[in-house]
Amino acid sequence: MSAYRQQAASRRPPRLNRLFLKPRSRTSDLPLVKRFANSVSRLGFVAAIAAICLSAVGCAPRQSTTRGELVRVTEGDFRIAATRRVAAGDIVIRVKNRGPDAHELIVVKTETGRLPLRGDGLTVDEDAVQHDEVGALEPGSPGSVRELHVRLTPGRYVLLCNMSGHYMGGMHRTLVVR
């Protein structure tokens, strides 16, 4: 082979084995493979122990995270969807925000179903209904699910979002408790 060809061959990238896509080597890969197999077997052992521990935890009796009757509420673009009637007692209100904006949920007991408005005419005067407020959830981001645990006595309640303009836009729902 000429000196020119030897020099060109040394500058060429190594040829790849088509099956394994690695440079061809004249040395054995056996030590590397053994090291890899040992690390995998150790990792497998650790994974098996972790799986056993997790399955033991999963077999323990579960305690319910919900106390009382579950009421599902969906908040969306200027609307609140929920059941209209529920039995008195401990209630878990699970709120799913399906709208593009953050929404809060305030539960207020009222005789008439009408709530006083602030001077802007768009939002409920929360100071005026504070003594009738049963519970509230801070604004939840789009897609969030939150829970509110309340004890409701028989009467009429309003579920509402009081973010700027949302109440007057239709984000309220009457709930009758029997």
MIDOMI-726951 format. One record per residue (C-alpha): x, y, z; residue in one letter. Coordinates in steps of 0.001 Angstrom, whole numbers, padded with zeros to 6 digits, always signed. Example, Ala and Ser with C-alpha at 12.3 -4.5 7.8 and 13.67 -1.06 7.14 Angstrom:
2
+012300-004500+007800A+013670-001060+007140S
% end
This chain:
178
+000000+000000+000000M+001345+003408-000886S+002166+005985+001754A-000596+008226+000417Y-003240+005481+000893R-002029+004697+004404Q-002254+008377+005363Q-005779+008696+003873A-006925+005499+005644A-005763+006815+009002S-007842+009994+008547R-011045+008144+007656R-013628+007698+010392P-013844+004158+011682P-016243+001871+009823R-019391+001078+011748L-020753-002380+012187N-024192-002173+010596R-025839-004375+013184L-024600-002608+016319F-023646+000831+014960L-020355+000932+016845K-016787+001173+015612P-015179-002154+014735R-012675-003259+017276S-010032-005949+017299R-010276-006344+021080T-012953-008337+022844S-016007-006646+024351D-016348-009410+026929L-015032-007391+029942P-017355-004517+029055L-020334-006867+028657V-019617-008553+032012K-019419-005183+033767R-022717-004136+032164F-024400-007421+033144A-023239-007056+036760N-024582-003495+037018S-027895-004553+035447V-028244-007483+037835S-027556-005197+040816R-030059-002711+039491L-032570-005516+038969G-032124-006655+042555F-032704-003122+043863V-035766-002747+041604A-037185-006061+042864A-036787-004981+046509I-038413-001619+045723A-041331-003359+043989A-041882-005644+046985I-041868-002693+049385C-044280-000701+047237L-046652-003627+046815S-046720-004133+050587A-047697-000490+051028V-050387-000878+048350G-051927-003845+050195C-052591-001842+053337A-056240-000877+053855P-056978+002507+052307R-058611+005204+054309Q-061139+007238+052416S-060069+010788+051643T-063670+011844+051234T-065925+012359+054217R-069560+012688+053332G-071492+012928+050110E-069510+013898+047026L-070792+016805+044933V-069014+017273+041614R-068747+020845+040367V-067379+021901+036981T-066282+025472+036362E-066031+026636+032770G-066393+029721+030633D-068807+031781+032751F-070752+028812+034061R-070835+026470+037014I-072316+023004+036533A-073405+021067+039622A-076294+019096+041014T-079256+021196+042184R-080190+019218+045314R-078254+017410+048014V-078988+015927+051439A-077880+017859+054536A-074710+016787+056306G-071032+016506+055555D-070380+017301+051902I-067223+017099+049808V-067357+019513+046900I-064899+018412+044206R-064278+021247+041759V-062798+020734+038284K-061734+023877+036411N-062358+023233+032715R-062074+026887+031735G-059114+028732+030258P-058834+031045+033297D-058396+030648+037045A-061672+030324+038988H-062478+030390+042683E-065458+028799+044414L-067365+030421+047264I-070304+028737+049026V-072790+031159+050595V-076040+030331+052425K-078867+032651+051395T-082623+032832+051919E-083539+034225+048521T-080696+033092+046256G-079845+036748+045540R-076561+038215+046754L-075610+041881+047271P-073254+043390+044696L-070336+045743+045188R-070367+049233+043752G-068897+047964+040460D-072124+045998+039864G-070099+042992+038635L-068983+041190+041770T-070621+040020+044998V-069956+042114+048101D-068036+039467+050058E-067937+041637+053182D-071746+041735+053271A-072096+037928+052947V-069095+036995+055086Q-071249+035758+057995H-073207+033492+055590D-070122+032080+053829E-069796+028355+054474V-066507+027761+052676G-064300+028922+049839A-061550+027689+047555L-058787+029961+046318E-058558+030392+042528P-057544+027194+040773G-055613+027137+037532S-057122+025641+034354P-057327+021857+034587G-056978+021764+038368S-059147+019651+040687V-059727+020859+044250R-061867+019735+047172E-063801+021652+049777L-065165+019891+052876H-068255+021574+054344V-071171+020754+056605R-074428+021992+055079L-077691+022423+056953T-081058+022497+055167P-081560+025657+053133G-080547+027412+049924R-076911+027983+048978Y-075180+029730+046101V-071957+028376+044583L-070147+031205+042829L-066933+032471+041312C-066364+036085+042287N-063401+036833+040045M-063835+040140+038241S-067048+039951+036187G-067466+036166+036512H-070500+036274+038828Y-072441+038633+036552M-071230+036613+033560G-073163+033617+034891G-070731+031813+037182M-073159+030950+039961H-075361+027988+040798R-078115+027515+043381T-077880+024419+045557L-080846+023319+047673V-079999+021280+050756V-082808+019109+052218R
% end
